[in-house]
């Protein structure tokens, strides 16, 4: 099928294309807002963990030397 330029489109095609473009813009802006909201909530979660000591400080022993300094490690 050969298309001769310039082509003409009907008003129905124009408005259909316009509606599709607007819906895509709304969809992507909604996705962006959702991502931004999730990032903000993750940031708030990290801040609250930092204030309360955080996961690493409460539940993780950083090195064998800290265990030995606390007197709970093996004698080398």
PDB file as gemmi writes it, atoms N, CA and C in Angstrom:
CRYST1    1.000    1.000    1.000  90.00  90.00  90.00 P 1                      
ATOM      1  N   UNK A   1       0.846  -1.179   0.000  1.00  0.00           N  
ATOM      2  CA  UNK A   1       0.000   0.000   0.000  1.00  0.00           C  
ATOM      3  C   UNK A   1       0.893   1.245   0.000  1.00  0.00           C  
ATOM      4  N   UNK A   2       0.708   2.066  -0.987  1.00  0.00           N  
ATOM      5  CA  UNK A   2       1.526   3.282  -1.106  1.00  0.00           C  
ATOM      6  C   UNK A   2       0.774   4.457  -0.492  1.00  0.00           C  
ATOM      7  N   UNK A   3       1.483   5.208   0.348  1.00  0.00           N  
ATOM      8  CA  UNK A   3       0.881   6.397   0.954  1.00  0.00           C  
ATOM      9  C   UNK A   3       1.444   7.617   0.240  1.00  0.00           C  
ATOM     10  N   UNK A   4       0.544   8.438  -0.268  1.00  0.00           N  
ATOM     11  CA  UNK A   4       1.016   9.667  -0.901  1.00  0.00           C  
ATOM     12  C   UNK A   4       0.978  10.789   0.138  1.00  0.00           C  
ATOM     13  N   UNK A   5       2.073  11.540   0.197  1.00  0.00           N  
ATOM     14  CA  UNK A   5       2.181  12.625   1.172  1.00  0.00           C  
ATOM     15  C   UNK A   5       1.845  13.933   0.500  1.00  0.00           C  
ATOM     16  N   UNK A   6       1.219  14.887   1.106  1.00  0.00           N  
ATOM     17  CA  UNK A   6       0.690  14.828   2.465  1.00  0.00           C  
ATOM     18  C   UNK A   6      -0.635  14.071   2.511  1.00  0.00           C  
ATOM     19  N   UNK A   7      -0.804  13.302   3.558  1.00  0.00           N  
ATOM     20  CA  UNK A   7      -2.061  12.570   3.714  1.00  0.00           C  
ATOM     21  C   UNK A   7      -3.048  13.437   4.476  1.00  0.00           C  
ATOM     22  N   UNK A   8      -4.289  13.114   4.331  1.00  0.00           N  
ATOM     23  CA  UNK A   8      -5.320  13.833   5.090  1.00  0.00           C  
ATOM     24  C   UNK A   8      -5.938  12.863   6.073  1.00  0.00           C  
ATOM     25  N   UNK A   9      -6.233  13.368   7.249  1.00  0.00           N  
ATOM     26  CA  UNK A   9      -6.904  12.545   8.255  1.00  0.00           C  
ATOM     27  C   UNK A   9      -8.258  13.160   8.541  1.00  0.00           C  
ATOM     28  N   UNK A  10      -9.185  12.321   8.930  1.00  0.00           N  
ATOM     29  CA  UNK A  10     -10.515  12.821   9.261  1.00  0.00           C  
ATOM     30  C   UNK A  10     -10.504  13.368  10.688  1.00  0.00           C  
ATOM     31  N   UNK A  11     -11.531  14.103  11.020  1.00  0.00           N  
ATOM     32  CA  UNK A  11     -11.633  14.643  12.379  1.00  0.00           C  
ATOM     33  C   UNK A  11     -11.767  13.522  13.391  1.00  0.00           C  
ATOM     34  N   UNK A  12     -12.415  12.422  13.025  1.00  0.00           N  
ATOM     35  CA  UNK A  12     -12.540  11.287  13.942  1.00  0.00           C  
ATOM     36  C   UNK A  12     -11.168  10.718  14.267  1.00  0.00           C  
ATOM     37  N   UNK A  13     -10.340  10.557  13.262  1.00  0.00           N  
ATOM     38  CA  UNK A  13      -8.985  10.046  13.496  1.00  0.00           C  
ATOM     39  C   UNK A  13      -8.180  11.016  14.349  1.00  0.00           C  
ATOM     40  N   UNK A  14      -8.338  12.320  14.089  1.00  0.00           N  
ATOM     41  CA  UNK A  14      -7.621  13.331  14.853  1.00  0.00           C  
ATOM     42  C   UNK A  14      -8.001  13.254  16.326  1.00  0.00           C  
ATOM     43  N   UNK A  15      -9.305  13.234  16.621  1.00  0.00           N  
ATOM     44  CA  UNK A  15      -9.742  13.216  18.010  1.00  0.00           C  
ATOM     45  C   UNK A  15      -9.403  11.898  18.682  1.00  0.00           C  
ATOM     46  N   UNK A  16      -9.450  10.808  17.949  1.00  0.00           N  
ATOM     47  CA  UNK A  16      -9.051   9.519  18.512  1.00  0.00           C  
ATOM     48  C   UNK A  16      -7.568   9.537  18.893  1.00  0.00           C  
ATOM     49  N   UNK A  17      -6.733  10.066  18.008  1.00  0.00           N  
ATOM     50  CA  UNK A  17      -5.302  10.180  18.310  1.00  0.00           C  
ATOM     51  C   UNK A  17      -5.081  11.114  19.499  1.00  0.00           C  
ATOM     52  N   UNK A  18      -5.831  12.208  19.573  1.00  0.00           N  
ATOM     53  CA  UNK A  18      -5.695  13.169  20.670  1.00  0.00           C  
ATOM     54  C   UNK A  18      -6.064  12.525  21.999  1.00  0.00           C  
ATOM     55  N   UNK A  19      -7.158  11.743  22.007  1.00  0.00           N  
ATOM     56  CA  UNK A  19      -7.580  11.060  23.234  1.00  0.00           C  
ATOM     57  C   UNK A  19      -6.530  10.041  23.659  1.00  0.00           C  
ATOM     58  N   UNK A  20      -5.967   9.303  22.717  1.00  0.00           N  
ATOM     59  CA  UNK A  20      -4.936   8.319  23.047  1.00  0.00           C  
ATOM     60  C   UNK A  20      -3.714   9.009  23.657  1.00  0.00           C  
ATOM     61  N   UNK A  21      -3.292  10.120  23.075  1.00  0.00           N  
ATOM     62  CA  UNK A  21      -2.138  10.857  23.594  1.00  0.00           C  
ATOM     63  C   UNK A  21      -2.414  11.369  25.010  1.00  0.00           C  
ATOM     64  N   UNK A  22      -3.581  11.910  25.231  1.00  0.00           N  
ATOM     65  CA  UNK A  22      -3.927  12.423  26.566  1.00  0.00           C  
ATOM     66  C   UNK A  22      -3.987  11.287  27.582  1.00  0.00           C  
ATOM     67  N   UNK A  23      -4.559  10.159  27.205  1.00  0.00           N  
ATOM     68  CA  UNK A  23      -4.610   9.025  28.128  1.00  0.00           C  
ATOM     69  C   UNK A  23      -3.210   8.504  28.449  1.00  0.00           C  
ATOM     70  N   UNK A  24      -2.332   8.465  27.455  1.00  0.00           N  
ATOM     71  CA  UNK A  24      -0.947   8.053  27.716  1.00  0.00           C  
ATOM     72  C   UNK A  24      -0.255   9.031  28.666  1.00  0.00           C  
ATOM     73  N   UNK A  25      -0.475  10.327  28.451  1.00  0.00           N  
ATOM     74  CA  UNK A  25       0.131  11.317  29.345  1.00  0.00           C  
ATOM     75  C   UNK A  25      -0.386  11.147  30.772  1.00  0.00           C  
ATOM     76  N   UNK A  26      -1.671  10.923  30.930  1.00  0.00           N  
ATOM     77  CA  UNK A  26      -2.227  10.715  32.263  1.00  0.00           C  
ATOM     78  C   UNK A  26      -1.676   9.446  32.899  1.00  0.00           C  
ATOM     79  N   UNK A  27      -1.563   8.392  32.111  1.00  0.00           N  
ATOM     80  CA  UNK A  27      -1.042   7.131  32.625  1.00  0.00           C  
ATOM     81  C   UNK A  27       0.393   7.285  33.114  1.00  0.00           C  
ATOM     82  N   UNK A  28       1.242   7.935  32.309  1.00  0.00           N  
ATOM     83  CA  UNK A  28       2.640   8.093  32.711  1.00  0.00           C  
ATOM     84  C   UNK A  28       2.791   9.060  33.875  1.00  0.00           C  
ATOM     85  N   UNK A  29       1.976  10.108  33.924  1.00  0.00           N  
ATOM     86  CA  UNK A  29       2.073  11.023  35.060  1.00  0.00           C  
ATOM     87  C   UNK A  29       1.597  10.326  36.337  1.00  0.00           C  
ATOM     88  N   UNK A  30       0.575   9.461  36.229  1.00  0.00           N  
ATOM     89  CA  UNK A  30       0.130   8.697  37.388  1.00  0.00           C  
ATOM     90  C   UNK A  30       1.232   7.751  37.853  1.00  0.00           C  
ATOM     91  N   UNK A  31       1.904   7.091  36.916  1.00  0.00           N  
ATOM     92  CA  UNK A  31       3.005   6.207  37.273  1.00  0.00           C  
ATOM     93  C   UNK A  31       4.149   6.960  37.922  1.00  0.00           C  
ATOM     94  N   UNK A  32       4.420   8.171  37.413  1.00  0.00           N  
ATOM     95  CA  UNK A  32       5.483   8.985  38.001  1.00  0.00           C  
ATOM     96  C   UNK A  32       5.117   9.386  39.424  1.00  0.00           C  
ATOM     97  N   UNK A  33       3.878   9.806  39.641  1.00  0.00           N  
ATOM     98  CA  UNK A  33       3.444  10.195  40.985  1.00  0.00           C  
ATOM     99  C   UNK A  33       3.478   9.005  41.928  1.00  0.00           C  
ATOM    100  N   UNK A  34       3.075   7.837  41.433  1.00  0.00           N  
ATOM    101  CA  UNK A  34       3.110   6.635  42.257  1.00  0.00           C  
ATOM    102  C   UNK A  34       4.542   6.294  42.647  1.00  0.00           C  
ATOM    103  N   UNK A  35       5.465   6.386  41.685  1.00  0.00           N  
ATOM    104  CA  UNK A  35       6.866   6.127  41.985  1.00  0.00           C  
ATOM    105  C   UNK A  35       7.442   7.123  42.965  1.00  0.00           C  
ATOM    106  N   UNK A  36       7.056   8.383  42.801  1.00  0.00           N  
ATOM    107  CA  UNK A  36       7.547   9.421  43.708  1.00  0.00           C  
ATOM    108  C   UNK A  36       7.010   9.184  45.116  1.00  0.00           C  
ATOM    109  N   UNK A  37       5.739   8.813  45.225  1.00  0.00           N  
ATOM    110  CA  UNK A  37       5.143   8.535  46.524  1.00  0.00           C  
ATOM    111  C   UNK A  37       5.830   7.350  47.183  1.00  0.00           C  
ATOM    112  N   UNK A  38       6.131   6.313  46.401  1.00  0.00           N  
ATOM    113  CA  UNK A  38       6.811   5.140  46.959  1.00  0.00           C  
ATOM    114  C   UNK A  38       8.211   5.511  47.426  1.00  0.00           C  
ATOM    115  N   UNK A  39       8.914   6.334  46.638  1.00  0.00           N  
ATOM    116  CA  UNK A  39      10.262   6.754  47.026  1.00  0.00           C  
ATOM    117  C   UNK A  39      10.224   7.573  48.312  1.00  0.00           C  
ATOM    118  N   UNK A  40       9.224   8.430  48.448  1.00  0.00           N  
ATOM    119  CA  UNK A  40       9.110   9.247  49.657  1.00  0.00           C  
ATOM    120  C   UNK A  40       8.826   8.350  50.860  1.00  0.00           C  
ATOM    121  N   UNK A  41       7.933   7.358  50.687  1.00  0.00           N  
ATOM    122  CA  UNK A  41       7.622   6.485  51.814  1.00  0.00           C  
ATOM    123  C   UNK A  41       8.832   5.634  52.199  1.00  0.00           C  
ATOM    124  N   UNK A  42       9.616   5.188  51.204  1.00  0.00           N  
ATOM    125  CA  UNK A  42      10.843   4.439  51.517  1.00  0.00           C  
ATOM    126  C   UNK A  42      11.831   5.326  52.267  1.00  0.00           C  
ATOM    127  N   UNK A  43      11.930   6.586  51.842  1.00  0.00           N  
ATOM    128  CA  UNK A  43      12.831   7.531  52.494  1.00  0.00           C  
ATOM    129  C   UNK A  43      12.401   7.759  53.939  1.00  0.00           C  
ATOM    130  N   UNK A  44      11.093   7.925  54.167  1.00  0.00           N  
ATOM    131  CA  UNK A  44      10.598   8.108  55.534  1.00  0.00           C  
ATOM    132  C   UNK A  44      10.857   6.865  56.377  1.00  0.00           C  
ATOM    133  N   UNK A  45      10.705   5.691  55.776  1.00  0.00           N  
ATOM    134  CA  UNK A  45      10.962   4.448  56.496  1.00  0.00           C  
ATOM    135  C   UNK A  45      12.426   4.377  56.920  1.00  0.00           C  
ATOM    136  N   UNK A  46      13.332   4.751  55.999  1.00  0.00           N  
ATOM    137  CA  UNK A  46      14.753   4.722  56.332  1.00  0.00           C  
ATOM    138  C   UNK A  46      15.081   5.734  57.421  1.00  0.00           C  
ATOM    139  N   UNK A  47      14.452   6.910  57.363  1.00  0.00           N  
ATOM    140  CA  UNK A  47      14.692   7.917  58.393  1.00  0.00           C  
ATOM    141  C   UNK A  47      14.218   7.420  59.755  1.00  0.00           C  
ATOM    142  N   UNK A  48      13.056   6.767  59.792  1.00  0.00           N  
ATOM    143  CA  UNK A  48      12.555   6.287  61.072  1.00  0.00           C  
ATOM    144  C   UNK A  48      13.438   5.160  61.606  1.00  0.00           C  
ATOM    145  N   UNK A  49      13.950   4.297  60.722  1.00  0.00           N  
ATOM    146  CA  UNK A  49      14.868   3.251  61.167  1.00  0.00           C  
ATOM    147  C   UNK A  49      16.158   3.863  61.694  1.00  0.00           C  
ATOM    148  N   UNK A  50      16.613   4.922  61.029  1.00  0.00           N  
ATOM    149  CA  UNK A  50      17.847   5.562  61.479  1.00  0.00           C  
ATOM    150  C   UNK A  50      17.662   6.158  62.872  1.00  0.00           C  
ATOM    151  N   UNK A  51      16.497   6.764  63.111  1.00  0.00           N  
ATOM    152  CA  UNK A  51      16.239   7.364  64.423  1.00  0.00           C  
ATOM    153  C   UNK A  51      16.122   6.305  65.513  1.00  0.00           C  
ATOM    154  N   UNK A  52      15.600   5.124  65.157  1.00  0.00           N  
ATOM    155  CA  UNK A  52      15.394   4.096  66.169  1.00  0.00           C  
ATOM    156  C   UNK A  52      16.571   3.131  66.266  1.00  0.00           C  
ATOM    157  N   UNK A  53      17.666   3.454  65.644  1.00  0.00           N  
ATOM    158  CA  UNK A  53      18.827   2.578  65.710  1.00  0.00           C  
ATOM    159  C   UNK A  53      19.039   1.807  64.424  1.00  0.00           C  
ATOM    160  N   UNK A  54      17.989   1.648  63.639  1.00  0.00           N  
ATOM    161  CA  UNK A  54      18.125   0.988  62.348  1.00  0.00           C  
ATOM    162  C   UNK A  54      18.301  -0.509  62.440  1.00  0.00           C  
ATOM    163  N   UNK A  55      18.058  -1.172  61.341  1.00  0.00           N  
ATOM    164  CA  UNK A  55      18.161  -2.639  61.289  1.00  0.00           C  
ATOM    165  C   UNK A  55      19.585  -3.085  61.543  1.00  0.00           C  
ATOM    166  N   UNK A  56      20.554  -2.437  60.890  1.00  0.00           N  
ATOM    167  CA  UNK A  56      21.930  -2.897  61.011  1.00  0.00           C  
ATOM    168  C   UNK A  56      22.459  -2.728  62.422  1.00  0.00           C  
ATOM    169  N   UNK A  57      22.151  -1.597  63.034  1.00  0.00           N  
ATOM    170  CA  UNK A  57      22.689  -1.361  64.371  1.00  0.00           C  
ATOM    171  C   UNK A  57      22.041  -2.259  65.419  1.00  0.00           C  
ATOM    172  N   UNK A  58      20.807  -2.648  65.212  1.00  0.00           N  
ATOM    173  CA  UNK A  58      20.130  -3.480  66.206  1.00  0.00           C  
ATOM    174  C   UNK A  58      20.417  -4.965  66.036  1.00  0.00           C  
ATOM    175  N   UNK A  59      20.530  -5.440  64.797  1.00  0.00           N  
ATOM    176  CA  UNK A  59      20.497  -6.878  64.560  1.00  0.00           C  
ATOM    177  C   UNK A  59      21.739  -7.442  63.883  1.00  0.00           C  
ATOM    178  N   UNK A  60      22.749  -6.665  63.661  1.00  0.00           N  
ATOM    179  CA  UNK A  60      23.888  -7.150  62.885  1.00  0.00           C  
ATOM    180  C   UNK A  60      25.176  -6.838  63.609  1.00  0.00           C  
ATOM    181  N   UNK A  61      26.026  -7.822  63.782  1.00  0.00           N  
ATOM    182  CA  UNK A  61      27.339  -7.612  64.380  1.00  0.00           C  
ATOM    183  C   UNK A  61      28.283  -7.259  63.248  1.00  0.00           C  
ATOM    184  N   UNK A  62      28.917  -6.114  63.315  1.00  0.00           N  
ATOM    185  CA  UNK A  62      29.673  -5.601  62.177  1.00  0.00           C  
ATOM    186  C   UNK A  62      30.978  -6.351  61.934  1.00  0.00           C  
ATOM    187  N   UNK A  63      31.632  -6.780  62.968  1.00  0.00           N  
ATOM    188  CA  UNK A  63      32.900  -7.472  62.745  1.00  0.00           C  
ATOM    189  C   UNK A  63      33.228  -8.344  63.947  1.00  0.00           C  
ATOM    190  N   UNK A  64      34.172  -9.242  63.761  1.00  0.00           N  
ATOM    191  CA  UNK A  64      34.598 -10.129  64.857  1.00  0.00           C  
ATOM    192  C   UNK A  64      35.232  -9.319  65.984  1.00  0.00           C  
ATOM    193  N   UNK A  65      35.828  -8.173  65.638  1.00  0.00           N  
ATOM    194  CA  UNK A  65      36.491  -7.368  66.663  1.00  0.00           C  
ATOM    195  C   UNK A  65      35.494  -6.762  67.632  1.00  0.00           C  
ATOM    196  N   UNK A  66      34.307  -6.362  67.132  1.00  0.00           N  
ATOM    197  CA  UNK A  66      33.298  -5.821  68.032  1.00  0.00           C  
ATOM    198  C   UNK A  66      32.807  -6.888  68.992  1.00  0.00           C  
ATOM    199  N   UNK A  67      32.725  -8.141  68.528  1.00  0.00           N  
ATOM    200  CA  UNK A  67      32.302  -9.240  69.400  1.00  0.00           C  
ATOM    201  C   UNK A  67      33.345  -9.456  70.482  1.00  0.00           C  
ATOM    202  N   UNK A  68      34.611  -9.421  70.099  1.00  0.00           N  
ATOM    203  CA  UNK A  68      35.676  -9.635  71.076  1.00  0.00           C  
ATOM    204  C   UNK A  68      35.739  -8.486  72.072  1.00  0.00           C  
ATOM    205  N   UNK A  69      35.523  -7.258  71.591  1.00  0.00           N  
ATOM    206  CA  UNK A  69      35.544  -6.128  72.510  1.00  0.00           C  
ATOM    207  C   UNK A  69      34.430  -6.232  73.531  1.00  0.00           C  
ATOM    208  N   UNK A  70      33.305  -6.817  73.131  1.00  0.00           N  
ATOM    209  CA  UNK A  70      32.192  -6.983  74.063  1.00  0.00           C  
ATOM    210  C   UNK A  70      32.428  -8.147  75.017  1.00  0.00           C  
ATOM    211  N   UNK A  71      33.472  -8.957  74.763  1.00  0.00           N  
ATOM    212  CA  UNK A  71      33.776 -10.075  75.638  1.00  0.00           C  
ATOM    213  C   UNK A  71      33.017 -11.338  75.313  1.00  0.00           C  
ATOM    214  N   UNK A  72      32.349 -11.374  74.160  1.00  0.00           N  
ATOM    215  CA  UNK A  72      31.546 -12.540  73.816  1.00  0.00           C  
ATOM    216  C   UNK A  72      32.183 -13.382  72.716  1.00  0.00           C  
ATOM    217  N   UNK A  73      33.329 -12.968  72.198  1.00  0.00           N  
ATOM    218  CA  UNK A  73      33.935 -13.660  71.074  1.00  0.00           C  
ATOM    219  C   UNK A  73      34.936 -14.710  71.501  1.00  0.00           C  
ATOM    220  N   UNK A  74      35.405 -15.480  70.536  1.00  0.00           N  
ATOM    221  CA  UNK A  74      36.403 -16.504  70.858  1.00  0.00           C  
ATOM    222  C   UNK A  74      37.762 -15.864  71.137  1.00  0.00           C  
ATOM    223  N   UNK A  75      38.509 -16.501  71.969  1.00  0.00           N  
ATOM    224  CA  UNK A  75      39.871 -16.041  72.232  1.00  0.00           C  
ATOM    225  C   UNK A  75      40.753 -16.478  71.072  1.00  0.00           C  
ATOM    226  N   UNK A  76      41.521 -15.565  70.515  1.00  0.00           N  
ATOM    227  CA  UNK A  76      42.406 -15.898  69.388  1.00  0.00           C  
ATOM    228  C   UNK A  76      43.800 -16.194  69.887  1.00  0.00           C  
TER     229      UNK A  76                                                      
END                                                                             
